Amino acid sequence: MRTRTLRFGLYADEQGLAWARGLVDEAVGARGARIVGETVAHDFPASGATTAEVYDHLADQWGWEHPGQSHGAREAVELRVQLACSLRTWRASRKTVIRALCPEGTAPHTCRVPWAAV
């Protein structure tokens, strides 16, 4: 098994981040993969960019989808979860998390936590 990383940009507060972590745990556990590490990043050291700069569109998305509501303690972060698994399992886990982050329906909807998959 190789170590592979799931990466998701999120515009979340602590509750939203915990919810997203739970989605990852559920998706990964259902496929028998093992989480070997997790990081909540605020920057990209190699480029000098911050997650606030890279994922600024997620803050804008929150504003559009929740007009008049406070952004509260939400901030742009990148959730990085290292898995010990096959490529096939990584792909299936990633797809499951993406579907769970913002399930699509036929009616207009908003995502609980604005996100971007990397």
PAFIPA-217588 format. One line per 4 residues: number of its first residue (from 1); for each residue x, y, z of N, C-alpha, C, O. Coordinates in steps of 0.2 Angstrom, whole numbers. Layout:
! residues N
NUM = X:Y:Z:X:Y:Z:X:Y:Z:X:Y:Z; ...
//
This chain:
! residues 118
1 = 4:-6:0:0:0:0:4:6:0:10:7:3; 2:11:-4:6:17:-4:2:23:0:-4:22:1; 5:28:2:2:33:5:0:38:0:4:41:-4; -6:40:0:-9:45:-4:-13:50:0:-15:49:5
5 = -14:56:-3:-17:61:1:-23:64:-3:-24:65:-9; -28:64:2:-35:68:0:-34:75:2:-32:76:7; -35:80:-3:-35:87:-1:-41:90:-3:-44:90:-9; -44:94:2:-50:98:0:-49:105:3:-48:106:9
9 = -51:110:-1:-51:117:1:-58:118:4:-63:116:1; -58:121:10:-64:121:14:-65:129:17:-60:131:19; -71:131:17:-72:138:20:-77:136:26:-83:136:25; -73:135:32:-77:132:37:-75:135:44:-69:137:45
13 = -80:134:49:-78:135:56:-76:128:59:-76:123:55; -75:128:65:-73:122:68:-79:116:67:-77:111:66; -85:118:68:-90:113:67:-90:111:60:-91:105:59; -90:115:55:-89:113:48:-84:109:46:-84:104:43
17 = -78:110:49:-72:106:48:-73:99:51:-71:94:48; -76:99:57:-77:92:61:-82:88:56:-81:82:56; -87:91:53:-92:88:49:-88:85:43:-89:79:41; -84:89:40:-80:87:34:-75:81:36:-75:76:32
21 = -72:82:41:-68:76:44:-72:70:45:-70:64:43; -78:70:47:-82:64:48:-84:61:42:-84:55:41; -85:65:36:-87:63:30:-81:59:27:-82:53:24; -75:61:28:-69:58:26:-68:51:30:-67:46:27
25 = -69:52:36:-68:46:40:-73:40:38:-71:34:37; -79:42:37:-84:37:35:-82:34:28:-83:28:27; -80:39:23:-79:36:16:-73:32:16:-73:27:13; -68:34:20:-61:30:20:-63:23:24:-60:18:21
29 = -66:23:29:-67:17:33:-71:12:30:-70:6:30; -76:15:25:-80:10:22:-76:6:16:-79:1:14; -71:8:15:-67:5:10:-60:2:12:-56:-1:9; -60:1:19:-54:-2:22:-48:1:21:-42:-2:23
33 = -48:8:20:-41:11:20:-40:13:27:-44:13:31; -33:16:28:-31:18:34:-29:25:34:-24:26:30; -31:29:38:-29:36:39:-22:36:43:-22:33:48; -17:38:40:-10:38:43:-8:45:45:-3:46:49
37 = -12:50:43:-10:57:45:-16:62:43:-19:61:38; -16:68:46:-21:73:44:-18:80:46:-15:81:51; -19:85:42:-16:91:43:-22:96:41:-25:95:36; -23:102:44:-27:107:42:-22:113:41:-19:116:45
41 = -21:114:34:-16:119:32:-19:126:31:-25:127:29; -15:131:33:-17:138:32:-12:141:26:-13:147:24; -7:137:24:-3:140:19:0:135:15:0:129:16; 4:137:9:7:132:5:14:134:5:16:139:1
45 = 19:131:9:25:134:10:30:134:4:34:139:3; 29:130:-1:33:130:-7:31:136:-11:36:138:-15; 25:138:-11:24:144:-15:23:151:-11:23:156:-14; 23:150:-5:22:156:-1:15:159:-1:13:164:2
49 = 10:155:-4:3:157:-4:0:155:2:2:150:5; -6:158:4:-10:156:10:-16:153:7:-18:154:1; -20:149:11:-26:146:9:-31:151:8:-36:150:4; -31:157:12:-35:162:11:-35:165:4:-40:167:1
53 = -29:165:1:-28:168:-6:-30:163:-11:-34:164:-16; -28:157:-10:-30:151:-15:-37:150:-15:-40:149:-21; -40:150:-9:-47:148:-9:-52:154:-8:-57:153:-4; -50:160:-10:-54:166:-8:-61:165:-12:-66:168:-9
57 = -62:161:-17:-68:160:-20:-73:157:-16:-79:157:-17; -71:153:-11:-75:149:-6:-79:154:-2:-84:153:0; -75:159:1:-78:164:5:-83:168:1:-89:170:3; -82:170:-5:-87:173:-10:-93:169:-11:-98:171:-11
61 = -92:162:-12:-97:157:-12:-102:158:-6:-108:158:-7; -99:158:0:-103:158:6:-107:164:6:-113:164:7; -104:170:4:-108:176:4:-114:176:-1:-119:179:0; -113:173:-7:-118:172:-12:-124:168:-10:-130:169:-11
65 = -122:162:-6:-127:157:-5:-130:159:2:-135:156:4; -127:163:6:-130:165:13:-130:172:13:-127:175:18; -134:176:9:-134:183:9:-136:186:16:-141:183:19; -133:191:19:-135:194:25:-132:190:31:-133:193:37
69 = -130:184:30:-127:180:36:-120:182:37:-116:183:33; -118:182:44:-111:183:46:-107:177:44:-109:171:44; -101:179:42:-96:173:40:-93:170:47:-90:164:46; -95:173:52:-93:170:59:-86:169:59:-81:173:57
73 = -84:163:62:-77:161:63:-74:157:57:-69:153:57; -78:157:51:-76:153:45:-70:156:42:-68:162:42; -65:151:40:-59:153:36:-58:148:31:-60:142:31; -54:150:26:-52:145:21:-46:141:23:-41:144:26
77 = -46:135:23:-41:130:25:-41:124:20:-45:124:16; -36:121:20:-35:115:16:-35:109:21:-30:108:25; -39:104:20:-39:98:24:-35:93:20:-37:91:14; -30:90:23:-26:85:20:-26:79:24:-24:79:30
81 = -28:74:21:-28:67:25:-24:62:21:-25:61:15; -19:59:24:-15:54:21:-18:47:22:-19:46:28; -18:44:17:-21:37:18:-16:32:15:-12:33:11; -16:26:18:-13:20:16:-18:16:12:-22:13:15
85 = -17:16:6:-22:13:1:-20:12:-6:-15:15:-8; -24:9:-10:-22:8:-17:-25:14:-20:-29:18:-17; -23:15:-26:-25:21:-30:-33:20:-31:-37:25:-31; -35:14:-33:-42:13:-34:-47:15:-27:-52:18:-28
89 = -44:13:-22:-47:15:-15:-47:23:-14:-52:26:-12; -42:26:-16:-41:33:-15:-46:36:-19:-50:41:-17; -47:34:-26:-51:37:-30:-59:37:-28:-62:41:-28; -60:31:-26:-67:29:-23:-69:33:-17:-74:36:-16
93 = -64:34:-13:-65:38:-6:-66:45:-8:-70:49:-5; -62:48:-13:-62:55:-15:-69:56:-18:-72:61:-16; -71:52:-22:-78:53:-26:-83:53:-20:-88:57:-21; -83:48:-16:-88:48:-10:-88:54:-6:-94:57:-5
97 = -82:57:-4:-82:63:0:-85:69:-4:-89:73:-1; -83:69:-10:-86:75:-15:-93:75:-15:-96:80:-14; -96:69:-16:-103:68:-17:-107:70:-10:-112:73:-10; -103:68:-4:-106:70:2:-106:77:4:-110:80:8
101 = -100:81:2:-99:88:4:-105:92:1:-107:97:5; -108:91:-4:-113:95:-7:-117:90:-12:-117:91:-18; -122:86:-9:-126:82:-13:-130:86:-18:-133:91:-16; -130:84:-24:-134:88:-29:-141:85:-30:-142:79:-29
105 = -145:89:-31:-152:87:-32:-155:91:-38:-151:94:-41; -161:91:-39:-164:94:-45:-165:101:-43:-166:106:-48; -166:103:-37:-168:110:-35:-162:113:-33:-156:111:-31; -162:120:-34:-156:124:-32:-155:123:-24:-159:122:-20
109 = -148:123:-23:-146:121:-16:-140:125:-14:-136:127:-18; -138:125:-8:-132:128:-5:-128:122:-2:-131:118:1; -121:123:-2:-117:118:1:-117:120:9:-116:126:10; -117:115:13:-116:117:20:-109:120:22:-109:125:25
113 = -104:117:18:-97:120:19:-95:121:11:-94:116:8; -94:127:9:-91:128:3:-84:124:2:-80:125:7; -83:121:-3:-77:117:-4:-74:117:-11:-77:119:-16; -68:114:-12:-65:113:-18:-61:107:-17:-57:106:-12
117 = -61:103:-22:-57:97:-22:-50:98:-26:-51:101:-31; -45:96:-23:-38:97:-26:-36:90:-29:-30:90:-32
//
